[in-house]
């Protein structure tokens, strides 16, 4: 992944260095040298990010949160209103799970719904697509093979949403029991 990022960023960095030359500023090729005297403000929780070496100019200032968040749209509001014990699953936009792990999570959701532990599930996909799932999963309690696409698109007790726009409204709803 870092090689792809470096490859994608190369044209931009080349342009910036050309602009530096035009302004009489020495171009910089070492990324550490380029950011040595730059103040970084990170909107995050301390301890939430993966440990990494940080510049002394790095300061965590978060969480910086909005005063207002979008309300639930009608379909999601109706879903939560009719499912009193809902589990909400969201890994954010930076998480990547293998198809096998996505299948295990979906299998666990279905087993929990079938066992009446939960009566509904909302899974908010950040970057996840249907390609990130196995085509079928096996439910051990019934030993049945289930088509994943049908579950994600048509199961009456599972809703899939794209993005994180309604996360706060979903978490604030009284029927969201587990996150």
N, C-alpha and C positions, 0 to 999 in steps of 0.2 A: 504494500500500500504506500509506504513512504516514497518509493521509486516513482509510482504513478503521480503522486502529488508533486514531486520535484519536476517531473517531466511536464506536467500541466502548468506549473508555475514558471518554468524557464522563460517563455516568451515575455511574460509580464516583467520578470526581473531584468531581462535584457533591455526592455523598453525603459524601465526606471533607471538603470545604469546609464543608458544613453542620455536621458534627461539630466542626470547628475553631471555628466561630462559637459553638456551644453551650458550648465550653470556654474561650471568651474569647481564642482564638488567631486572629490575622488570616488570612483565607483567602488562598491564593496561586493565581494563574492562570498565571503564567509558569513553564514547566517548569524552566528553568535556575535561577530564583530558588528554586524548591521544593527543589532538590537541591544547592544551593550548599554547605551544610555537612554533607553526608551522606557517610560513608565507604563506598565501593564496593569490595567484594572480588570479583574475577573469577577463577573457576576455569578458566584457559585457559593455553595456551602463548604466550609472548611472540612476536609476529610472525605468529601464526596467524590473527588476526582482521584484517578489513579496516581500513586506516588511517582514523582518525577523530579529531576533537578530543576530548581527555579532560580531565576535571577533575583538579586536583592531588590530589584526595581519592580518586582511582582507583588501586587497587593490584592487580596480578596476583599471585595466590598459588598458582596451579596448577602442575602438575596435582595435584589432590587426587583420589586414586584409592582405590577400595575394596580391602580385603585379600582379598576372595573374590568371584569372579564365577561365574555359573551355568555348569554343564557343558553340553555339546552335548546336545540332545534326540536321541532314537533315530534318527529319519529323517535328520537332518543328519549324525550320527555315521556312519551306514551309507553315506550319500552320499560323505562324505570318505574313508571307508575303501576305497571302490571306485574312487575317482578320485585318482590319485597326483599329478597336475599340475593343481591347481585354482587358478583365479583368483577372488579375492574382491573384489566391487565394493560399495562403500557410500559414499554421499555425505553421510551424516548427515541430521539432520532439518531443517536450514536451507537445504539446497541445492534449487534448482528447475532442472530441465532442460526444454527445450522438447521436444515430441513428436519433432521432427526429430532432435535430439541423442540422445534415448533410443533412437531407431531406429538411429542410426549406431553407438552403443555395442553394441546387441544384434547388429547386423550384424557388427561386429568380433568379438564373442564367437563367433558361429556360424562365421565364416570361420576363426578361430583353432582352434576345435575340429575343423573339417573338415580343416585343414592339419596336425592333430595337434601343434600347439604346446602346447595345453592339452587335457586330456581331461575337464574339468569346469569349471563356473562357478557361483558362488553370488552372487546379486545381492540385497542387503539393501535393501528399500524403506523409506525413512523416511516421507515424506508422499506418495510416488509411487503412483499407481494406474494401472490399465489405460487410463484415459482420457488419460494422459500419454504414450501411445505412438501411433504411426501404426497403422492396422489391418493393413497389410502392409509388408514390406520386400523389397527385391530383393537377392539374393546375386550379386554380379558374377562370381564364378568359375564359377558354374553357370548364371547368367542366369535363375534361378528365382525366382518370387514366393512368399513364405512368409507364412503367417498368424501374426501376432504373438501373438494370444491362445493359439493352440495351442502355440507355442514356450514361452511363459511358464508354461503350466499342465501340459504333458505331455512336454516334451523330456527324454529320459533323462539328458542330461548337463548340464542347467541346473536349478538350484533357486532359487526366489524365496522370500525370507523377509520377514516384516513386522517392522519395528522393529530395534533394535540390541542386544537383550538377550543374544545369544550371540556378540557380536563378538570378545571376548577369547578365548573358547574356540576360535572359528573361526581366528583369527590364530595361536593357539598350536599348532594341529594341524600336523603335519609335512608333510601333503599340500597345505597352502595355500602356494603358491609365489609368487603375485603379489597385491599389495593395491593 
